[in-house]
Amino acid sequence: MSWAYRTELRRSPLRWVFPVLAAIVLLVLFGRSRYWIGVWPQTSAAAQIPAFYLGPAMAGAAAWSAATRRRAGVPAGFAAARPAWRIEAARFAAALTYGLAAYAVGVVAAVAVTAPEGGPGFWWPGYVLLGAVLVTGCTALGHLAGRGARSLITVPVVCTLGCLVFLGMFGSAAEGAGTGVGLSVLSGYPSRTVAVWSLLARAVTVLALAGLAVAGGRQVRTDRSAGQWRGRALGTAGGVLALAGAVVLWAAAGPLLVQRPVSAHPLCTTGVPKICVWPENQKYLPELQAMSERAGTLPAGRFRVPAQFLEEGLDGGPLGVGNGFYLREGESWEVATAMGIQTVEATIPPACRRADTAQWELIAWTIARIAGHGVPATVHGGPPGVDPEAIGRLVTEPEDVQLAWVQQRLPHGGDCG
């Protein structure tokens, strides 16, 4: 088997497209964004994201390779005393090797750029293994389709586009009210981790699909008699049954992403208010310290600033339902937004809150004051009826001008003073 594998590795048409596959991986890794550098869980998730594009590319490449090799047939010496499944296994393994090698280029690059400034811990293997599962599954699907292909163009194109559309619609891991089969993730929040059993169920399913790709499909053409290929139907049936059982296991395994146990030693800013984050996000601590100091300068007679703000998951409550903030793609504006909203809610009693422009403007000003600037260009939308540019100019005005503006928007009278 090892000799056959090495032979197929040297003869595989994919050796010519490997540089293109590696270039796709690096382009997606560094061209999408670079906020993940320096944070290990985000780095691990970012290293997995290229699999979203590499997988469909490998589906088409594997289909093209399988169709090309089937048409070329198998030399008599190569096929002598070798069952069909061994020949196909060697071909599939060679194709998968090129795909996983291209994927590994991105993983190594991601680790290399994060290592010098990375926070506690190291790369999170769950995300990287998930990407390998996706690449393997797409390669197996393409190889299976390519074995029966009559065209060297149509089937590879259909495999590529089909996998890309499916992953775009259903591939992502479900978060909140979203749905998805959990073959890829978009971000590696420290509060979440990949569930071992769910990842294992996906790996088993992909291995079953790989087995079907090797045992089923159209037979390779050799100079040997057709009688030598008996048992192919039995192998196909066994592969289908194994795949069906693996899919059931997948469905019963639960969600891919689960809540991580609360850190016993979160990183926090000094002074009041205190902003606490997961240890992996230590690179943001200086920026958060400045935000904490700006929040502390809000007039005490007019604002009640909470004593502590926590990143999502640090309070131990269910994810997505608490008041914890996100560092979404490293954007500190998200932190300022959570702090501003909580500060205004703590300042204005529930009976005095109004869903009007004045109160939305007050919230927008508080957010900008804590952030130290107006809405960044990377953030779109905002409270209804609020002019973000005007708020951005206001926070640069003298203190007395800002406080006069704030006083006009704070509720007064009765229990609202």
Salt bridges, closest charged atoms under 4 A:
GLU8 OE2 - ARG11 NH1 3.59
GLU8 OE2 - ARG69 NH2 3.29
GLU8 OE2 - ARG91 NE 3.35
GLU88 OE1 - HIS143 NE2 2.92
GLU88 OE2 - ARG147 NE 3.56
GLU175 OE1 - ARG192 NE 4.00
GLU280 OE2 - ARG260 NH2 2.83
GLU312 OE1 - ARG192 NH1 3.08
GLU329 OE2 - ARG32 NH2 3.82
GLU334 OE2 - ARG328 NE 3.13
ASP356 OD2 - ARG354 NE 2.76
GLU361 OE1 - ARG409 NE 2.70
GLU399 OE2 - ARG369 NH2 2.98
